[in-house]
Amino acid sequence: MRHPSFIARTVLVHNNDVEAACRILNRILGREDILDQFRRTRFFEKPFQFRRRINFERCKAIYNEDMDRKIQFVLRKNRTDPFPGCS
């Protein structure tokens, strides 16, 4: 049975299987970056570390967006040249 991904961060426990519910909860919190935010705010983050992290996240987002665009271009159907760059 698939667990609903988000119901106000409530995890249903089936057949008294608490360990499986904890795994599902950790997966939900990890997917929403709540655990990373918790780890970051546990200790003070110096301003240069904050700037470095923010810049890295921006560069990573730009790179991922560009790669997704390239992958979608290669995967699209009905191209005149089905294998661009491979002559």
N, C-alpha and C positions, 0 to 999 in steps of 0.2 A: 504494500500500500504506500503510495507516495504521500509524503507529508506536505501540507500546504506551506509554501515557502514563507509567507509572512502573514501572521494574524496577531498583530500587536506584540510580536516577539514572544508568543505563547507556544510552548511545545507540548504536544499531547503525549502522554505516557501510555503505551499499549502493553497489556499483559505484565504489568509491574516491571517492565524493562527500562530501568532508570538510566543505565549506561548508554543505551541506544538513543534515548531522549537527550542526554548530555552531548553526545556526538552530533546530533542534529542541531542542537542549540549552538554549539561551537562553530559548526559549519555556517549557520545563518549569521552569527556575529562576525565571523571572518569574512564572509562575502560582503557584508555591509561596512567593513573596515572599522568596526567598533573596537575590536581587540587591538588593532594597530594604534588607534587614537588613544586608547587606555594606556598602552605601553609608552607612547610619546609623552603623555601628560604626567606620568609617574615621577619623572625627574625634569628639572629645568632644562630647556633646550636653549643653548646659546644662540644669539642672533645670527651669527655666521652659519651655524648648523641649520637654523630655520630657513635662511635664504638658500642655502645649498640644497636642502630637501625640496623646497618649493620649486626651484629651478629644475631640479632633476625630474620632478613629477610633471612639470610643463613639457620638458623635452621628451619624456617618455610618452605623454599623451599625443604630442605632435607626431612622433615616430610611429606609434600604433595606428593613428588615423591614416597616415600616409601608406603604411603597409596594408591596412584594410582596403584602402582605395586601389592599390596595385593588385591585390589578390582578387578583388571583385572585377577588375578589368580583365584579368587573365581568365577568370571563371565564367565570364559572360558568354552567352550562346550566340550563334549565327555571326561569327566574325568572318571577315573575308580572308584573313590570314590566321588559321587556327593556332599556330605556334609562332607568335611574334618574336623576332630576334633569333630564330633557329632556321637559317636558310641553308 
